[in-house]
Amino acid sequence: MPVRHKLYFASDFHLGAGGYAASRTREDRIIRWLDMIKHDAAEIFLVGDVFDFWFEYKTVVPKGYIRFLGKLAELSDAGIKIYMFKGNHDMWMFDYFEKEFGATIISNELKIERGGKKFFIHHGDGLGPGDNFYKLLKNFFRSPFCQWLFARIHPNLGVGIANNWSQHSRDTNEKKDNPKPGEQEWLVQFCREELRTNFYDYLVFGHRHLPLDVQLTPGSRYINLGEWVNYFSYAVFDGTELKLEYFEASVNGSYIMVHGL
């Protein structure tokens, strides 16, 4: 048996998006990926927007995704540590995954050190300059008052409203997904500001839906994990280096790599 020592990072599965058939196809691909990595994975980081919408009522959770959730439970039972980050589509995760399979829920950033390398990990929403309206909305949506209000809505109505909102949000963000040159890339700006006070070998994000590998300084890189609707991209740390990879993609190594920004 190989020793489990690798760290795997993935983001933006958006399970539930695109209708049942498309979501099931995507779910099956994700499960095949999890089956592939389970032999050498020590930790798995799912960096937000795993679901296109998620809300945990006191006694109800959204139906579906049973194969995916069962696979996570299997991996957890095998001793693999799982981290689930709140994204802008699934920020209403509370303690369900923690109770069911011992996942650690991350609300904002996670700072870790593995193999002598320092990591800063965050979904990526609400960081960097601008987008003040979304930052205000995010604070409201995450407030206990907003969550209490939404919990008063019957799930048939509440989930329908939320799914329409998610579709609108996704359509809006798709118009912003083209990478901007150099310092205009807003997560690059955030990374540079963060590096003024703290050094990280890797700053890892999702949210942008673009696989990106940006050399910030000779010793520091910004990695964006992309998404699983088009790219099927993820990152793996083997104890020495973090690399972007693709699973069952038609063209491997098609991510955008930017040096010397």
N, C-alpha and C positions, 0 to 999 in steps of 0.2 A: 504494500500500500504506500503511495507517495505521501510525503509529509505535507500537511496543510500549512502553507506559509504565505500564500499570495493574498493581496487585497484587491477586490474588484469593486468598480464604481460604475453605476449606470443611472440614467435619469430620463424623465419625460417619456414613460411608457404610454401615458394617456389612455389607460384601459377604460373602455366605455365609449371612447370617441369613434365616430365614423359608422355607428350602427353595430348591431350585435355580431353579424358575420365578420366584419373587418376586425372588431375587437377580439373575437375568439381566435382568429388567425394570428393576430399579434400576440395574444396570450400564449398560444401553443409555441410560437417561436421563442418567447421569453422562457418558457419552461424548458425547451431544448437547450437554451443557453445555460440555465441554472443547472441542468443535468451535466453539462459539459464541464462547468467550473467546480462542481461540488467535490471533486477528488483532490483539489489542491487549494481551495479557498479557506482561509482562516477567518476572514471578515468580508462582509458584503455591505456596501454603502449604496442605498437607493436614494438618490439625491433630489427627491421631490417630483411632484406631478406624476406619481406612479399611477394615480387614477385621474380621470378627467373631472370627476367630482367625487367627493367623499364627505359624509357627515355621519357622526355617531350619535344617534339618539340614545336615550337611556337604555332602551331595550331593543333597538332596531339599528341595523346597518344596511347599506345598499346591497341588494342581492347581486349574485354573479361572482365571477372571479374565483370560483371555488377551487379550480385546478391550480391556479397561481398561489392562492393562500395555503392550500394543502402542501404545495412544494416548499414554501417558506417554512412551514411547520416541520416538514421532514428535514430540511437543512439545519434548522435550529436544534432539533432533537439529535442530530448527528454531531453537534458541538460547534457549528459555524455561527459566529456572532453576526447579527443582522441589525443595521441601523436604517431607520426610515426617517427621511427629512420631510418636513412640511413644505409643500410648494404653494404656488398661488392658486392651484386648482384643488388641492387636497389639504388645505390648512386646518380643516376641522377634524384632524385626527387627535384622539385623546388617549385612552389607555387600552383600547380593544386589542391592538396588535401586541402590546406589551403583555397583556394577560394571556392571549391565545398562544403566542410562540416566543415570548421573551424578547421581542424587539426593543431596541432603544429608540425612542422618538426624539428627534432633534427639531426644535422650533426655529432656531436661527443658525448660527455658525457652529462648527465643531472644529476644534484645534487639537491635533494629535501629533505624535511623533512615532514613527515606525522605521526600523532599520537605519536609524540616524538621520532620517529625513523628516522635515517639518511640513505638515499639511494644514491648509486652511480650507475648509469645505463648507459650502453654502449653496442653497438652491440658486440664488442669484437675483431673485426678484427684490425690487426696492432698494438696490444698492447703486452707488454711483450718483452722478449729478442728474438733475432734472426729474421728470415723471412725478412731480409733487402730488398730482391728483391721485395716482395709484397708491403712493405712500400713505396718503390720508385714508383712502379706502381700506388699505391693508390693516391699519391700526384699528379702524372701526370693525372690520370683519373678524378680527382676532379678539375683540373685546368680549368679556363675559356677557355683557348686555345684549350684543348682537346675537351671540350663540344662543342665549336664552330665548330671544324672540324667534329665531328660526326653529328652535325645538318645539315651539308652540304650533307650528304649521304641520298639518298632516303630511306624512312622507310622500303620498301620491302627488300632492301639489308642490311640496317643497323641493323634491328631487327634480320635478319637471321644470320649475323655475330655474333651479341651479344649472341644469343641463343646457338650457337656452342661454344662460349667462356665460357658461363655459365655452359654448360654440362662438358666441360673440367675441369673447376675450381671445380665443384662438385665432379667429379671422383677423382681429385687429393686430395681434402680435406677428402674424405672418407677413404683414406689410412692413414690419420693422426688422425682419430677420437678416437682411443683407448686411454683411460685416462692413463696418465703417473703417476708413483708412487710419492706421496708426493710432494716435492718441485720441481720436474721436470715438473709438470703440469704448462704450461707457463702462464696461467691466474692466477693461484695461486701465481706465482712469482710476477706478476703485482700487485695483490691485496696486498701482503705483503709490496711491495715497497710503494704503495699508503697509506697504513696504518701507515707508518713511520711518515707522516706529517699531515694526516687527519684521523679522526675516522669516520667509517660508520658502522651502524648495519648490513646493507646488501649491498653487491656489486653484481649487477645483470647484467648478460650477456646472449647473444645468441651465434650464430656463431659456437660453438663447436659441435652442433647436439647431445649432450649428456645431459640428465637431471642429474645435479650434485648438491649436497648440501654438502658443505665443511665447516667444523668448523675451522676458521682461528685462532680465539682467543676466550676466554670465552664469549665475547660479540659481536663478528663479524663473519658473514658467507658469503661465496661466493656461489651464486645460479646461476646455468646455466639452462636456460629455456628449453633446448632440441629442438625438432622440431616436425613438423606435418606430416611428411612422414611415420614415423614408431611409434613414441611415443605418439603424441597428448598431449603433456605436456604443462603445464602453471603454473604460480604461482599466489597466491592470498594473499593479505594483508588485514586482517580483522580489522585493527586498533590496534592490539596487536602483532601479529606474522605473518611472511611471510612463506607460505608453498607451496611446489610443489604438484600439483595435476595432474590427467589424465582425459581426456574426452573420454568416450566411448572406453576406452582401454580394451583389453582382460584380462590383468593382472595389477591391480592397485598397486601403491606403489613400482614399479620396478626400481625406479631411484637409482643412485649410491650415497650413503651417506658415507662421509669420515670424521672422527673425528681426532682432534689433530694433524693436519699437521703442 
